[in-house]
Amino acid sequence: MRPLFILGLASVLLAPPSTLAQDELASVATLQLADGTSVALVQWKLTYEFVSWRAKEHVSTAKPQVRENSQLVLGKKTYPVKGDSLSLKHLEADDTVRVLSINLKKVGELKVENPAREVLAPDLEKDRIYQPRSLDISGKTLSGIERSFCIVSFSALVECGGTKTTRVVKIDFN
């Protein structure tokens, strides 16, 4: 019985790591925060939040929706982020913080623009008003805790990075 246990233990230890674990570690986003700390996220995803409501209805009927996209969407253009580095310039004024510009290392300086409806929500019914709200990144920390950070606000109703401990200044996408 003991030799079988040792043989089984040896096969587990000598077996190649699972591809899931390799994929998780191959896709890590390392966030640098304004307070100087960093957070690594595995299984990360970019999510875009927007609200929509029927043109003849009151804005209070707006329904929030979230769409995932593996690319950065600004205006009608998309930019791949995997293997790139994203830096954010912020403006602090009157107790608010806004992202002034975005820089992708491989592309250069980009203007902050609302994601276009036809790119982010092409299936949205034509009679609905579309209003983008924010771009977030979420994933699991290396200790397995789910975390989410607001990167850019596209609306005055959404505040991103109100404190230095939540303000993302750079993301390295591995």
PAVEXVEX-153379 format. One record per residue: residue in three letters; x, y, z of N, C-alpha, C in turn. Coordinates in steps of 0.1 Angstrom, whole numbers, padded with zeros to 4 digits, always signed. Example, Ala and Ser with C-alpha at 12.3 -4.5 7.8 and 13.67 -1.06 7.14 Angstrom:
<pts>
ALA+0132-0057+0078+0123-0045+0078+0132-0033+0078
SER+0128-0022+0071+0137-0011+0071+0129+0000+0079
</pts>
This chain:
<pts>
MET+0008-0012+0000+0000+0000+0000+0009+0013+0000
ARG+0019+0012+0008+0028+0024+0009+0035+0027-0004
PRO+0040+0017-0012+0046+0020-0024+0037+0026-0034
LEU+0024+0022-0034+0014+0029-0043+0012+0043-0039
PHE+0012+0046-0027+0010+0060-0022+0022+0069-0027
ILE+0034+0063-0025+0046+0070-0029+0047+0072-0044
LEU+0043+0062-0052+0042+0063-0066+0032+0073-0071
GLY+0020+0074-0064+0010+0083-0068+0015+0098-0064
LEU+0021+0099-0053+0026+0112-0049+0037+0117-0059
ALA+0046+0108-0063+0056+0112-0072+0051+0116-0086
SER+0040+0109-0090+0034+0112-0103+0028+0126-0103
VAL+0022+0130-0092+0016+0143-0090+0027+0154-0090
LEU+0037+0151-0083+0048+0161-0082+0056+0163-0095
LEU+0057+0152-0103+0065+0152-0115+0056+0156-0127
ALA+0043+0156-0126+0034+0159-0137+0036+0174-0141
PRO+0035+0177-0154+0036+0191-0158+0024+0199-0152
PRO+0026+0212-0149+0015+0220-0143+0004+0220-0153
SER-0008+0222-0148-0020+0222-0156-0019+0235-0165
THR-0025+0233-0177-0025+0245-0186-0033+0256-0181
LEU-0044+0254-0173-0052+0264-0167-0043+0273-0158
ALA-0035+0267-0150-0026+0275-0141-0016+0283-0149
GLN-0011+0277-0160-0001+0284-0169-0008+0295-0176
ASP-0020+0293-0181-0027+0304-0187-0030+0316-0178
GLU-0034+0312-0165-0037+0322-0155-0024+0331-0153
LEU-0013+0325-0151-0001+0332-0148+0004+0339-0160
ALA+0001+0334-0172+0006+0341-0184-0002+0353-0187
SER-0014+0354-0181-0023+0366-0183-0024+0373-0170
VAL-0014+0381-0167-0015+0389-0154-0015+0403-0158
ALA-0023+0411-0151-0023+0426-0153-0018+0431-0139
THR-0007+0439-0140-0002+0445-0128-0005+0459-0128
LEU-0013+0463-0118-0018+0477-0116-0009+0484-0107
GLN-0005+0496-0111+0002+0505-0102-0008+0516-0097
LEU-0009+0518-0084-0018+0527-0079-0011+0540-0075
ALA-0018+0551-0073-0013+0564-0071-0005+0565-0057
ASP-0008+0556-0048-0001+0556-0035+0012+0548-0035
GLY+0016+0543-0047+0028+0536-0049+0027+0521-0047
THR+0016+0516-0044+0014+0501-0043+0010+0495-0056
SER+0012+0482-0057+0008+0475-0070-0001+0463-0066
VAL-0009+0460-0075-0018+0448-0074-0018+0440-0087
ALA-0015+0427-0085-0015+0418-0097-0028+0411-0098
LEU-0034+0411-0110-0047+0405-0112-0046+0394-0122
VAL-0050+0382-0119-0051+0371-0128-0065+0370-0133
GLN-0067+0363-0144-0081+0362-0150-0087+0376-0151
TRP-0079+0385-0155-0084+0399-0156-0093+0401-0168
LYS-0102+0411-0167-0110+0414-0179-0113+0429-0178
LEU-0114+0435-0190-0118+0449-0191-0134+0449-0192
THR-0140+0457-0184-0155+0458-0185-0159+0473-0187
TYR-0169+0475-0196-0174+0488-0199-0188+0488-0194
GLU-0191+0498-0186-0205+0500-0181-0211+0511-0188
PHE-0224+0509-0192-0232+0520-0198-0246+0518-0193
VAL-0254+0529-0196-0268+0528-0193-0275+0531-0206
SER-0287+0526-0207-0296+0528-0219-0310+0529-0215
TRP-0318+0537-0222-0332+0538-0220-0339+0542-0233
ARG-0352+0539-0233-0359+0543-0246-0360+0558-0247
ALA-0360+0562-0260-0359+0576-0263-0371+0584-0257
LYS-0383+0578-0256-0395+0585-0252-0397+0583-0237
GLU-0388+0576-0230-0390+0573-0216-0381+0583-0208
HIS-0383+0584-0195-0375+0592-0186-0362+0585-0183
VAL-0352+0594-0181-0338+0588-0178-0338+0579-0166
SER-0348+0581-0157-0348+0573-0145-0351+0558-0148
THR-0356+0555-0160-0358+0542-0164-0345+0535-0170
ALA-0334+0542-0170-0322+0537-0176-0318+0524-0169
LYS-0313+0515-0177-0308+0502-0172-0293+0501-0174
PRO-0286+0499-0163-0272+0497-0164-0268+0483-0170
GLN-0258+0484-0179-0254+0471-0185-0239+0471-0185
VAL-0233+0459-0185-0218+0458-0186-0215+0449-0197
ARG-0204+0453-0205-0199+0445-0216-0184+0443-0214
GLU-0180+0431-0216-0166+0428-0215-0160+0429-0229
ASN-0147+0434-0229-0140+0435-0242-0125+0434-0238
SER-0118+0425-0245-0104+0423-0242-0095+0434-0247
GLN-0101+0444-0254-0094+0455-0260-0098+0468-0254
LEU-0090+0478-0255-0093+0492-0251-0102+0498-0262
VAL-0113+0503-0258-0122+0509-0268-0123+0524-0265
LEU-0119+0532-0275-0120+0546-0274-0126+0552-0287
GLY-0137+0558-0286-0144+0562-0298-0148+0550-0306
LYS-0145+0550-0319-0148+0539-0328-0136+0529-0329
LYS-0125+0532-0323-0113+0524-0324-0111+0515-0312
THR-0105+0504-0316-0101+0494-0305-0086+0492-0305
TYR-0080+0490-0294-0066+0488-0293-0063+0476-0284
PRO-0055+0466-0289-0051+0455-0281-0042+0459-0270
VAL-0045+0453-0258-0037+0457-0246-0027+0446-0242
LYS-0030+0434-0246-0022+0422-0241-0007+0425-0246
GLY+0002+0424-0236+0016+0426-0239+0020+0440-0239
ASP+0011+0449-0236+0013+0464-0236+0012+0470-0222
SER+0016+0482-0222+0015+0490-0209+0007+0502-0211
LEU-0003+0504-0202-0012+0516-0203-0009+0525-0191
SER-0007+0538-0194-0004+0548-0184-0015+0558-0185
LEU-0019+0564-0173-0030+0573-0172-0025+0586-0166
LYS-0029+0598-0172-0026+0611-0166-0039+0616-0160
HIS-0038+0620-0148-0050+0625-0141-0049+0640-0138
LEU-0061+0646-0137-0063+0660-0133-0070+0660-0120
GLU-0065+0666-0109-0071+0667-0096-0076+0681-0094
ALA-0089+0683-0092-0094+0696-0090-0108+0696-0082
ASP-0109+0704-0072-0122+0706-0065-0127+0692-0061
ASP-0119+0684-0054-0123+0671-0048-0128+0661-0059
THR-0124+0663-0072-0126+0653-0082-0113+0650-0089
VAL-0113+0638-0095-0102+0633-0102-0107+0628-0116
ARG-0101+0633-0127-0105+0629-0140-0092+0624-0148
VAL-0094+0615-0157-0083+0610-0165-0082+0620-0177
LEU-0071+0626-0179-0069+0635-0190-0065+0628-0202
SER-0056+0619-0201-0051+0612-0213-0046+0598-0210
ILE-0046+0589-0220-0042+0575-0219-0030+0573-0228
ASN-0020+0566-0224-0009+0563-0232-0007+0548-0233
LEU-0008+0542-0244-0004+0528-0247+0010+0528-0252
LYS+0019+0521-0246+0033+0521-0249+0035+0518-0264
LYS+0028+0509-0270+0030+0505-0284+0023+0514-0294
VAL+0014+0523-0289+0006+0531-0298+0009+0546-0296
GLY+0011+0550-0283+0013+0564-0280+0001+0570-0272
GLU+0001+0583-0272-0009+0591-0265-0023+0590-0272
LEU-0033+0587-0264-0047+0586-0269-0056+0595-0262
LYS-0065+0600-0269-0076+0609-0263-0086+0601-0256
VAL-0091+0605-0245-0101+0598-0238-0114+0602-0245
GLU-0121+0592-0251-0133+0593-0258-0143+0583-0253
ASN-0156+0586-0253-0166+0576-0250-0166+0565-0260
PRO-0167+0553-0256-0167+0541-0265-0179+0542-0274
ALA-0178+0541-0287-0189+0542-0296-0199+0531-0294
ARG-0211+0534-0296-0222+0524-0294-0220+0513-0304
GLU-0217+0515-0316-0216+0505-0326-0204+0495-0323
VAL-0195+0499-0315-0184+0490-0312-0187+0483-0299
LEU-0192+0490-0289-0194+0484-0276-0208+0477-0275
ALA-0218+0482-0281-0231+0476-0280-0239+0476-0293
PRO-0233+0469-0303-0240+0469-0316-0254+0463-0316
ASP-0256+0455-0307-0269+0448-0306-0280+0456-0299
LEU-0276+0468-0293-0286+0476-0286-0296+0481-0296
GLU-0309+0480-0291-0320+0484-0300-0318+0499-0304
LYS-0322+0502-0316-0320+0515-0322-0328+0527-0315
ASP-0339+0523-0309-0347+0534-0302-0342+0536-0288
ARG-0331+0531-0284-0326+0533-0270-0314+0543-0270
ILE-0314+0552-0260-0304+0562-0259-0292+0554-0251
TYR-0280+0557-0255-0268+0550-0250-0259+0560-0243
GLN-0255+0557-0231-0247+0566-0223-0236+0558-0216
PRO-0223+0559-0221-0212+0552-0214-0210+0558-0201
ARG-0206+0549-0191-0203+0554-0178-0189+0552-0173
SER-0183+0540-0175-0169+0538-0170-0163+0526-0177
LEU-0150+0525-0176-0141+0514-0179-0135+0509-0167
ASP-0137+0496-0164-0131+0490-0152-0122+0478-0156
ILE-0114+0474-0146-0107+0461-0148-0110+0453-0135
SER-0112+0441-0137-0115+0432-0126-0107+0419-0128
GLY-0106+0412-0117-0099+0399-0117-0097+0394-0103
LYS-0088+0384-0102-0085+0378-0089-0070+0382-0085
THR-0068+0385-0073-0055+0388-0068-0048+0374-0067
LEU-0035+0374-0065-0027+0362-0064-0032+0354-0052
SER-0038+0360-0042-0044+0353-0030-0058+0348-0033
GLY-0064+0351-0045-0077+0346-0048-0088+0355-0045
ILE-0086+0367-0041-0096+0377-0038-0101+0384-0050
GLU-0114+0385-0053-0119+0392-0064-0118+0407-0062
ARG-0112+0414-0071-0110+0429-0070-0114+0435-0083
SER-0119+0448-0082-0123+0456-0093-0118+0470-0091
PHE-0113+0476-0102-0108+0490-0101-0114+0498-0113
CYS-0119+0509-0110-0124+0518-0121-0112+0525-0127
ILE-0110+0524-0140-0099+0530-0147-0102+0544-0152
VAL-0113+0545-0159-0117+0558-0166-0132+0560-0164
SER-0136+0572-0161-0150+0576-0160-0153+0583-0173
PHE-0165+0579-0179-0169+0586-0191-0181+0595-0188
SER-0185+0596-0175-0197+0604-0171-0194+0611-0158
ALA-0200+0623-0157-0198+0631-0144-0205+0624-0133
LEU-0213+0614-0135-0220+0607-0125-0212+0595-0119
VAL-0200+0592-0125-0192+0582-0120-0178+0587-0117
GLU-0173+0585-0105-0160+0589-0101-0151+0577-0100
CYS-0139+0579-0106-0129+0568-0106-0117+0573-0098
GLY-0111+0565-0090-0099+0568-0083-0100+0580-0074
GLY-0111+0581-0066-0112+0592-0057-0102+0593-0046
THR-0095+0582-0043-0084+0582-0033-0072+0576-0040
LYS-0060+0579-0035-0048+0574-0040-0047+0559-0040
THR-0054+0553-0030-0053+0538-0029-0062+0531-0039
THR-0070+0538-0046-0079+0532-0057-0076+0538-0070
ARG-0068+0548-0071-0065+0554-0084-0054+0547-0092
VAL-0058+0541-0104-0049+0534-0112-0041+0544-0121
VAL-0028+0543-0120-0019+0552-0128-0012+0545-0139
LYS-0011+0531-0138-0004+0524-0149-0009+0509-0148
ILE-0010+0502-0159-0013+0488-0160-0004+0482-0169
ASP+0003+0471-0165+0012+0463-0174+0004+0450-0176
PHE+0000+0448-0189-0007+0436-0193+0003+0426-0198
ASN+0005+0415-0191+0015+0405-0195+0008+0394-0204
</pts>
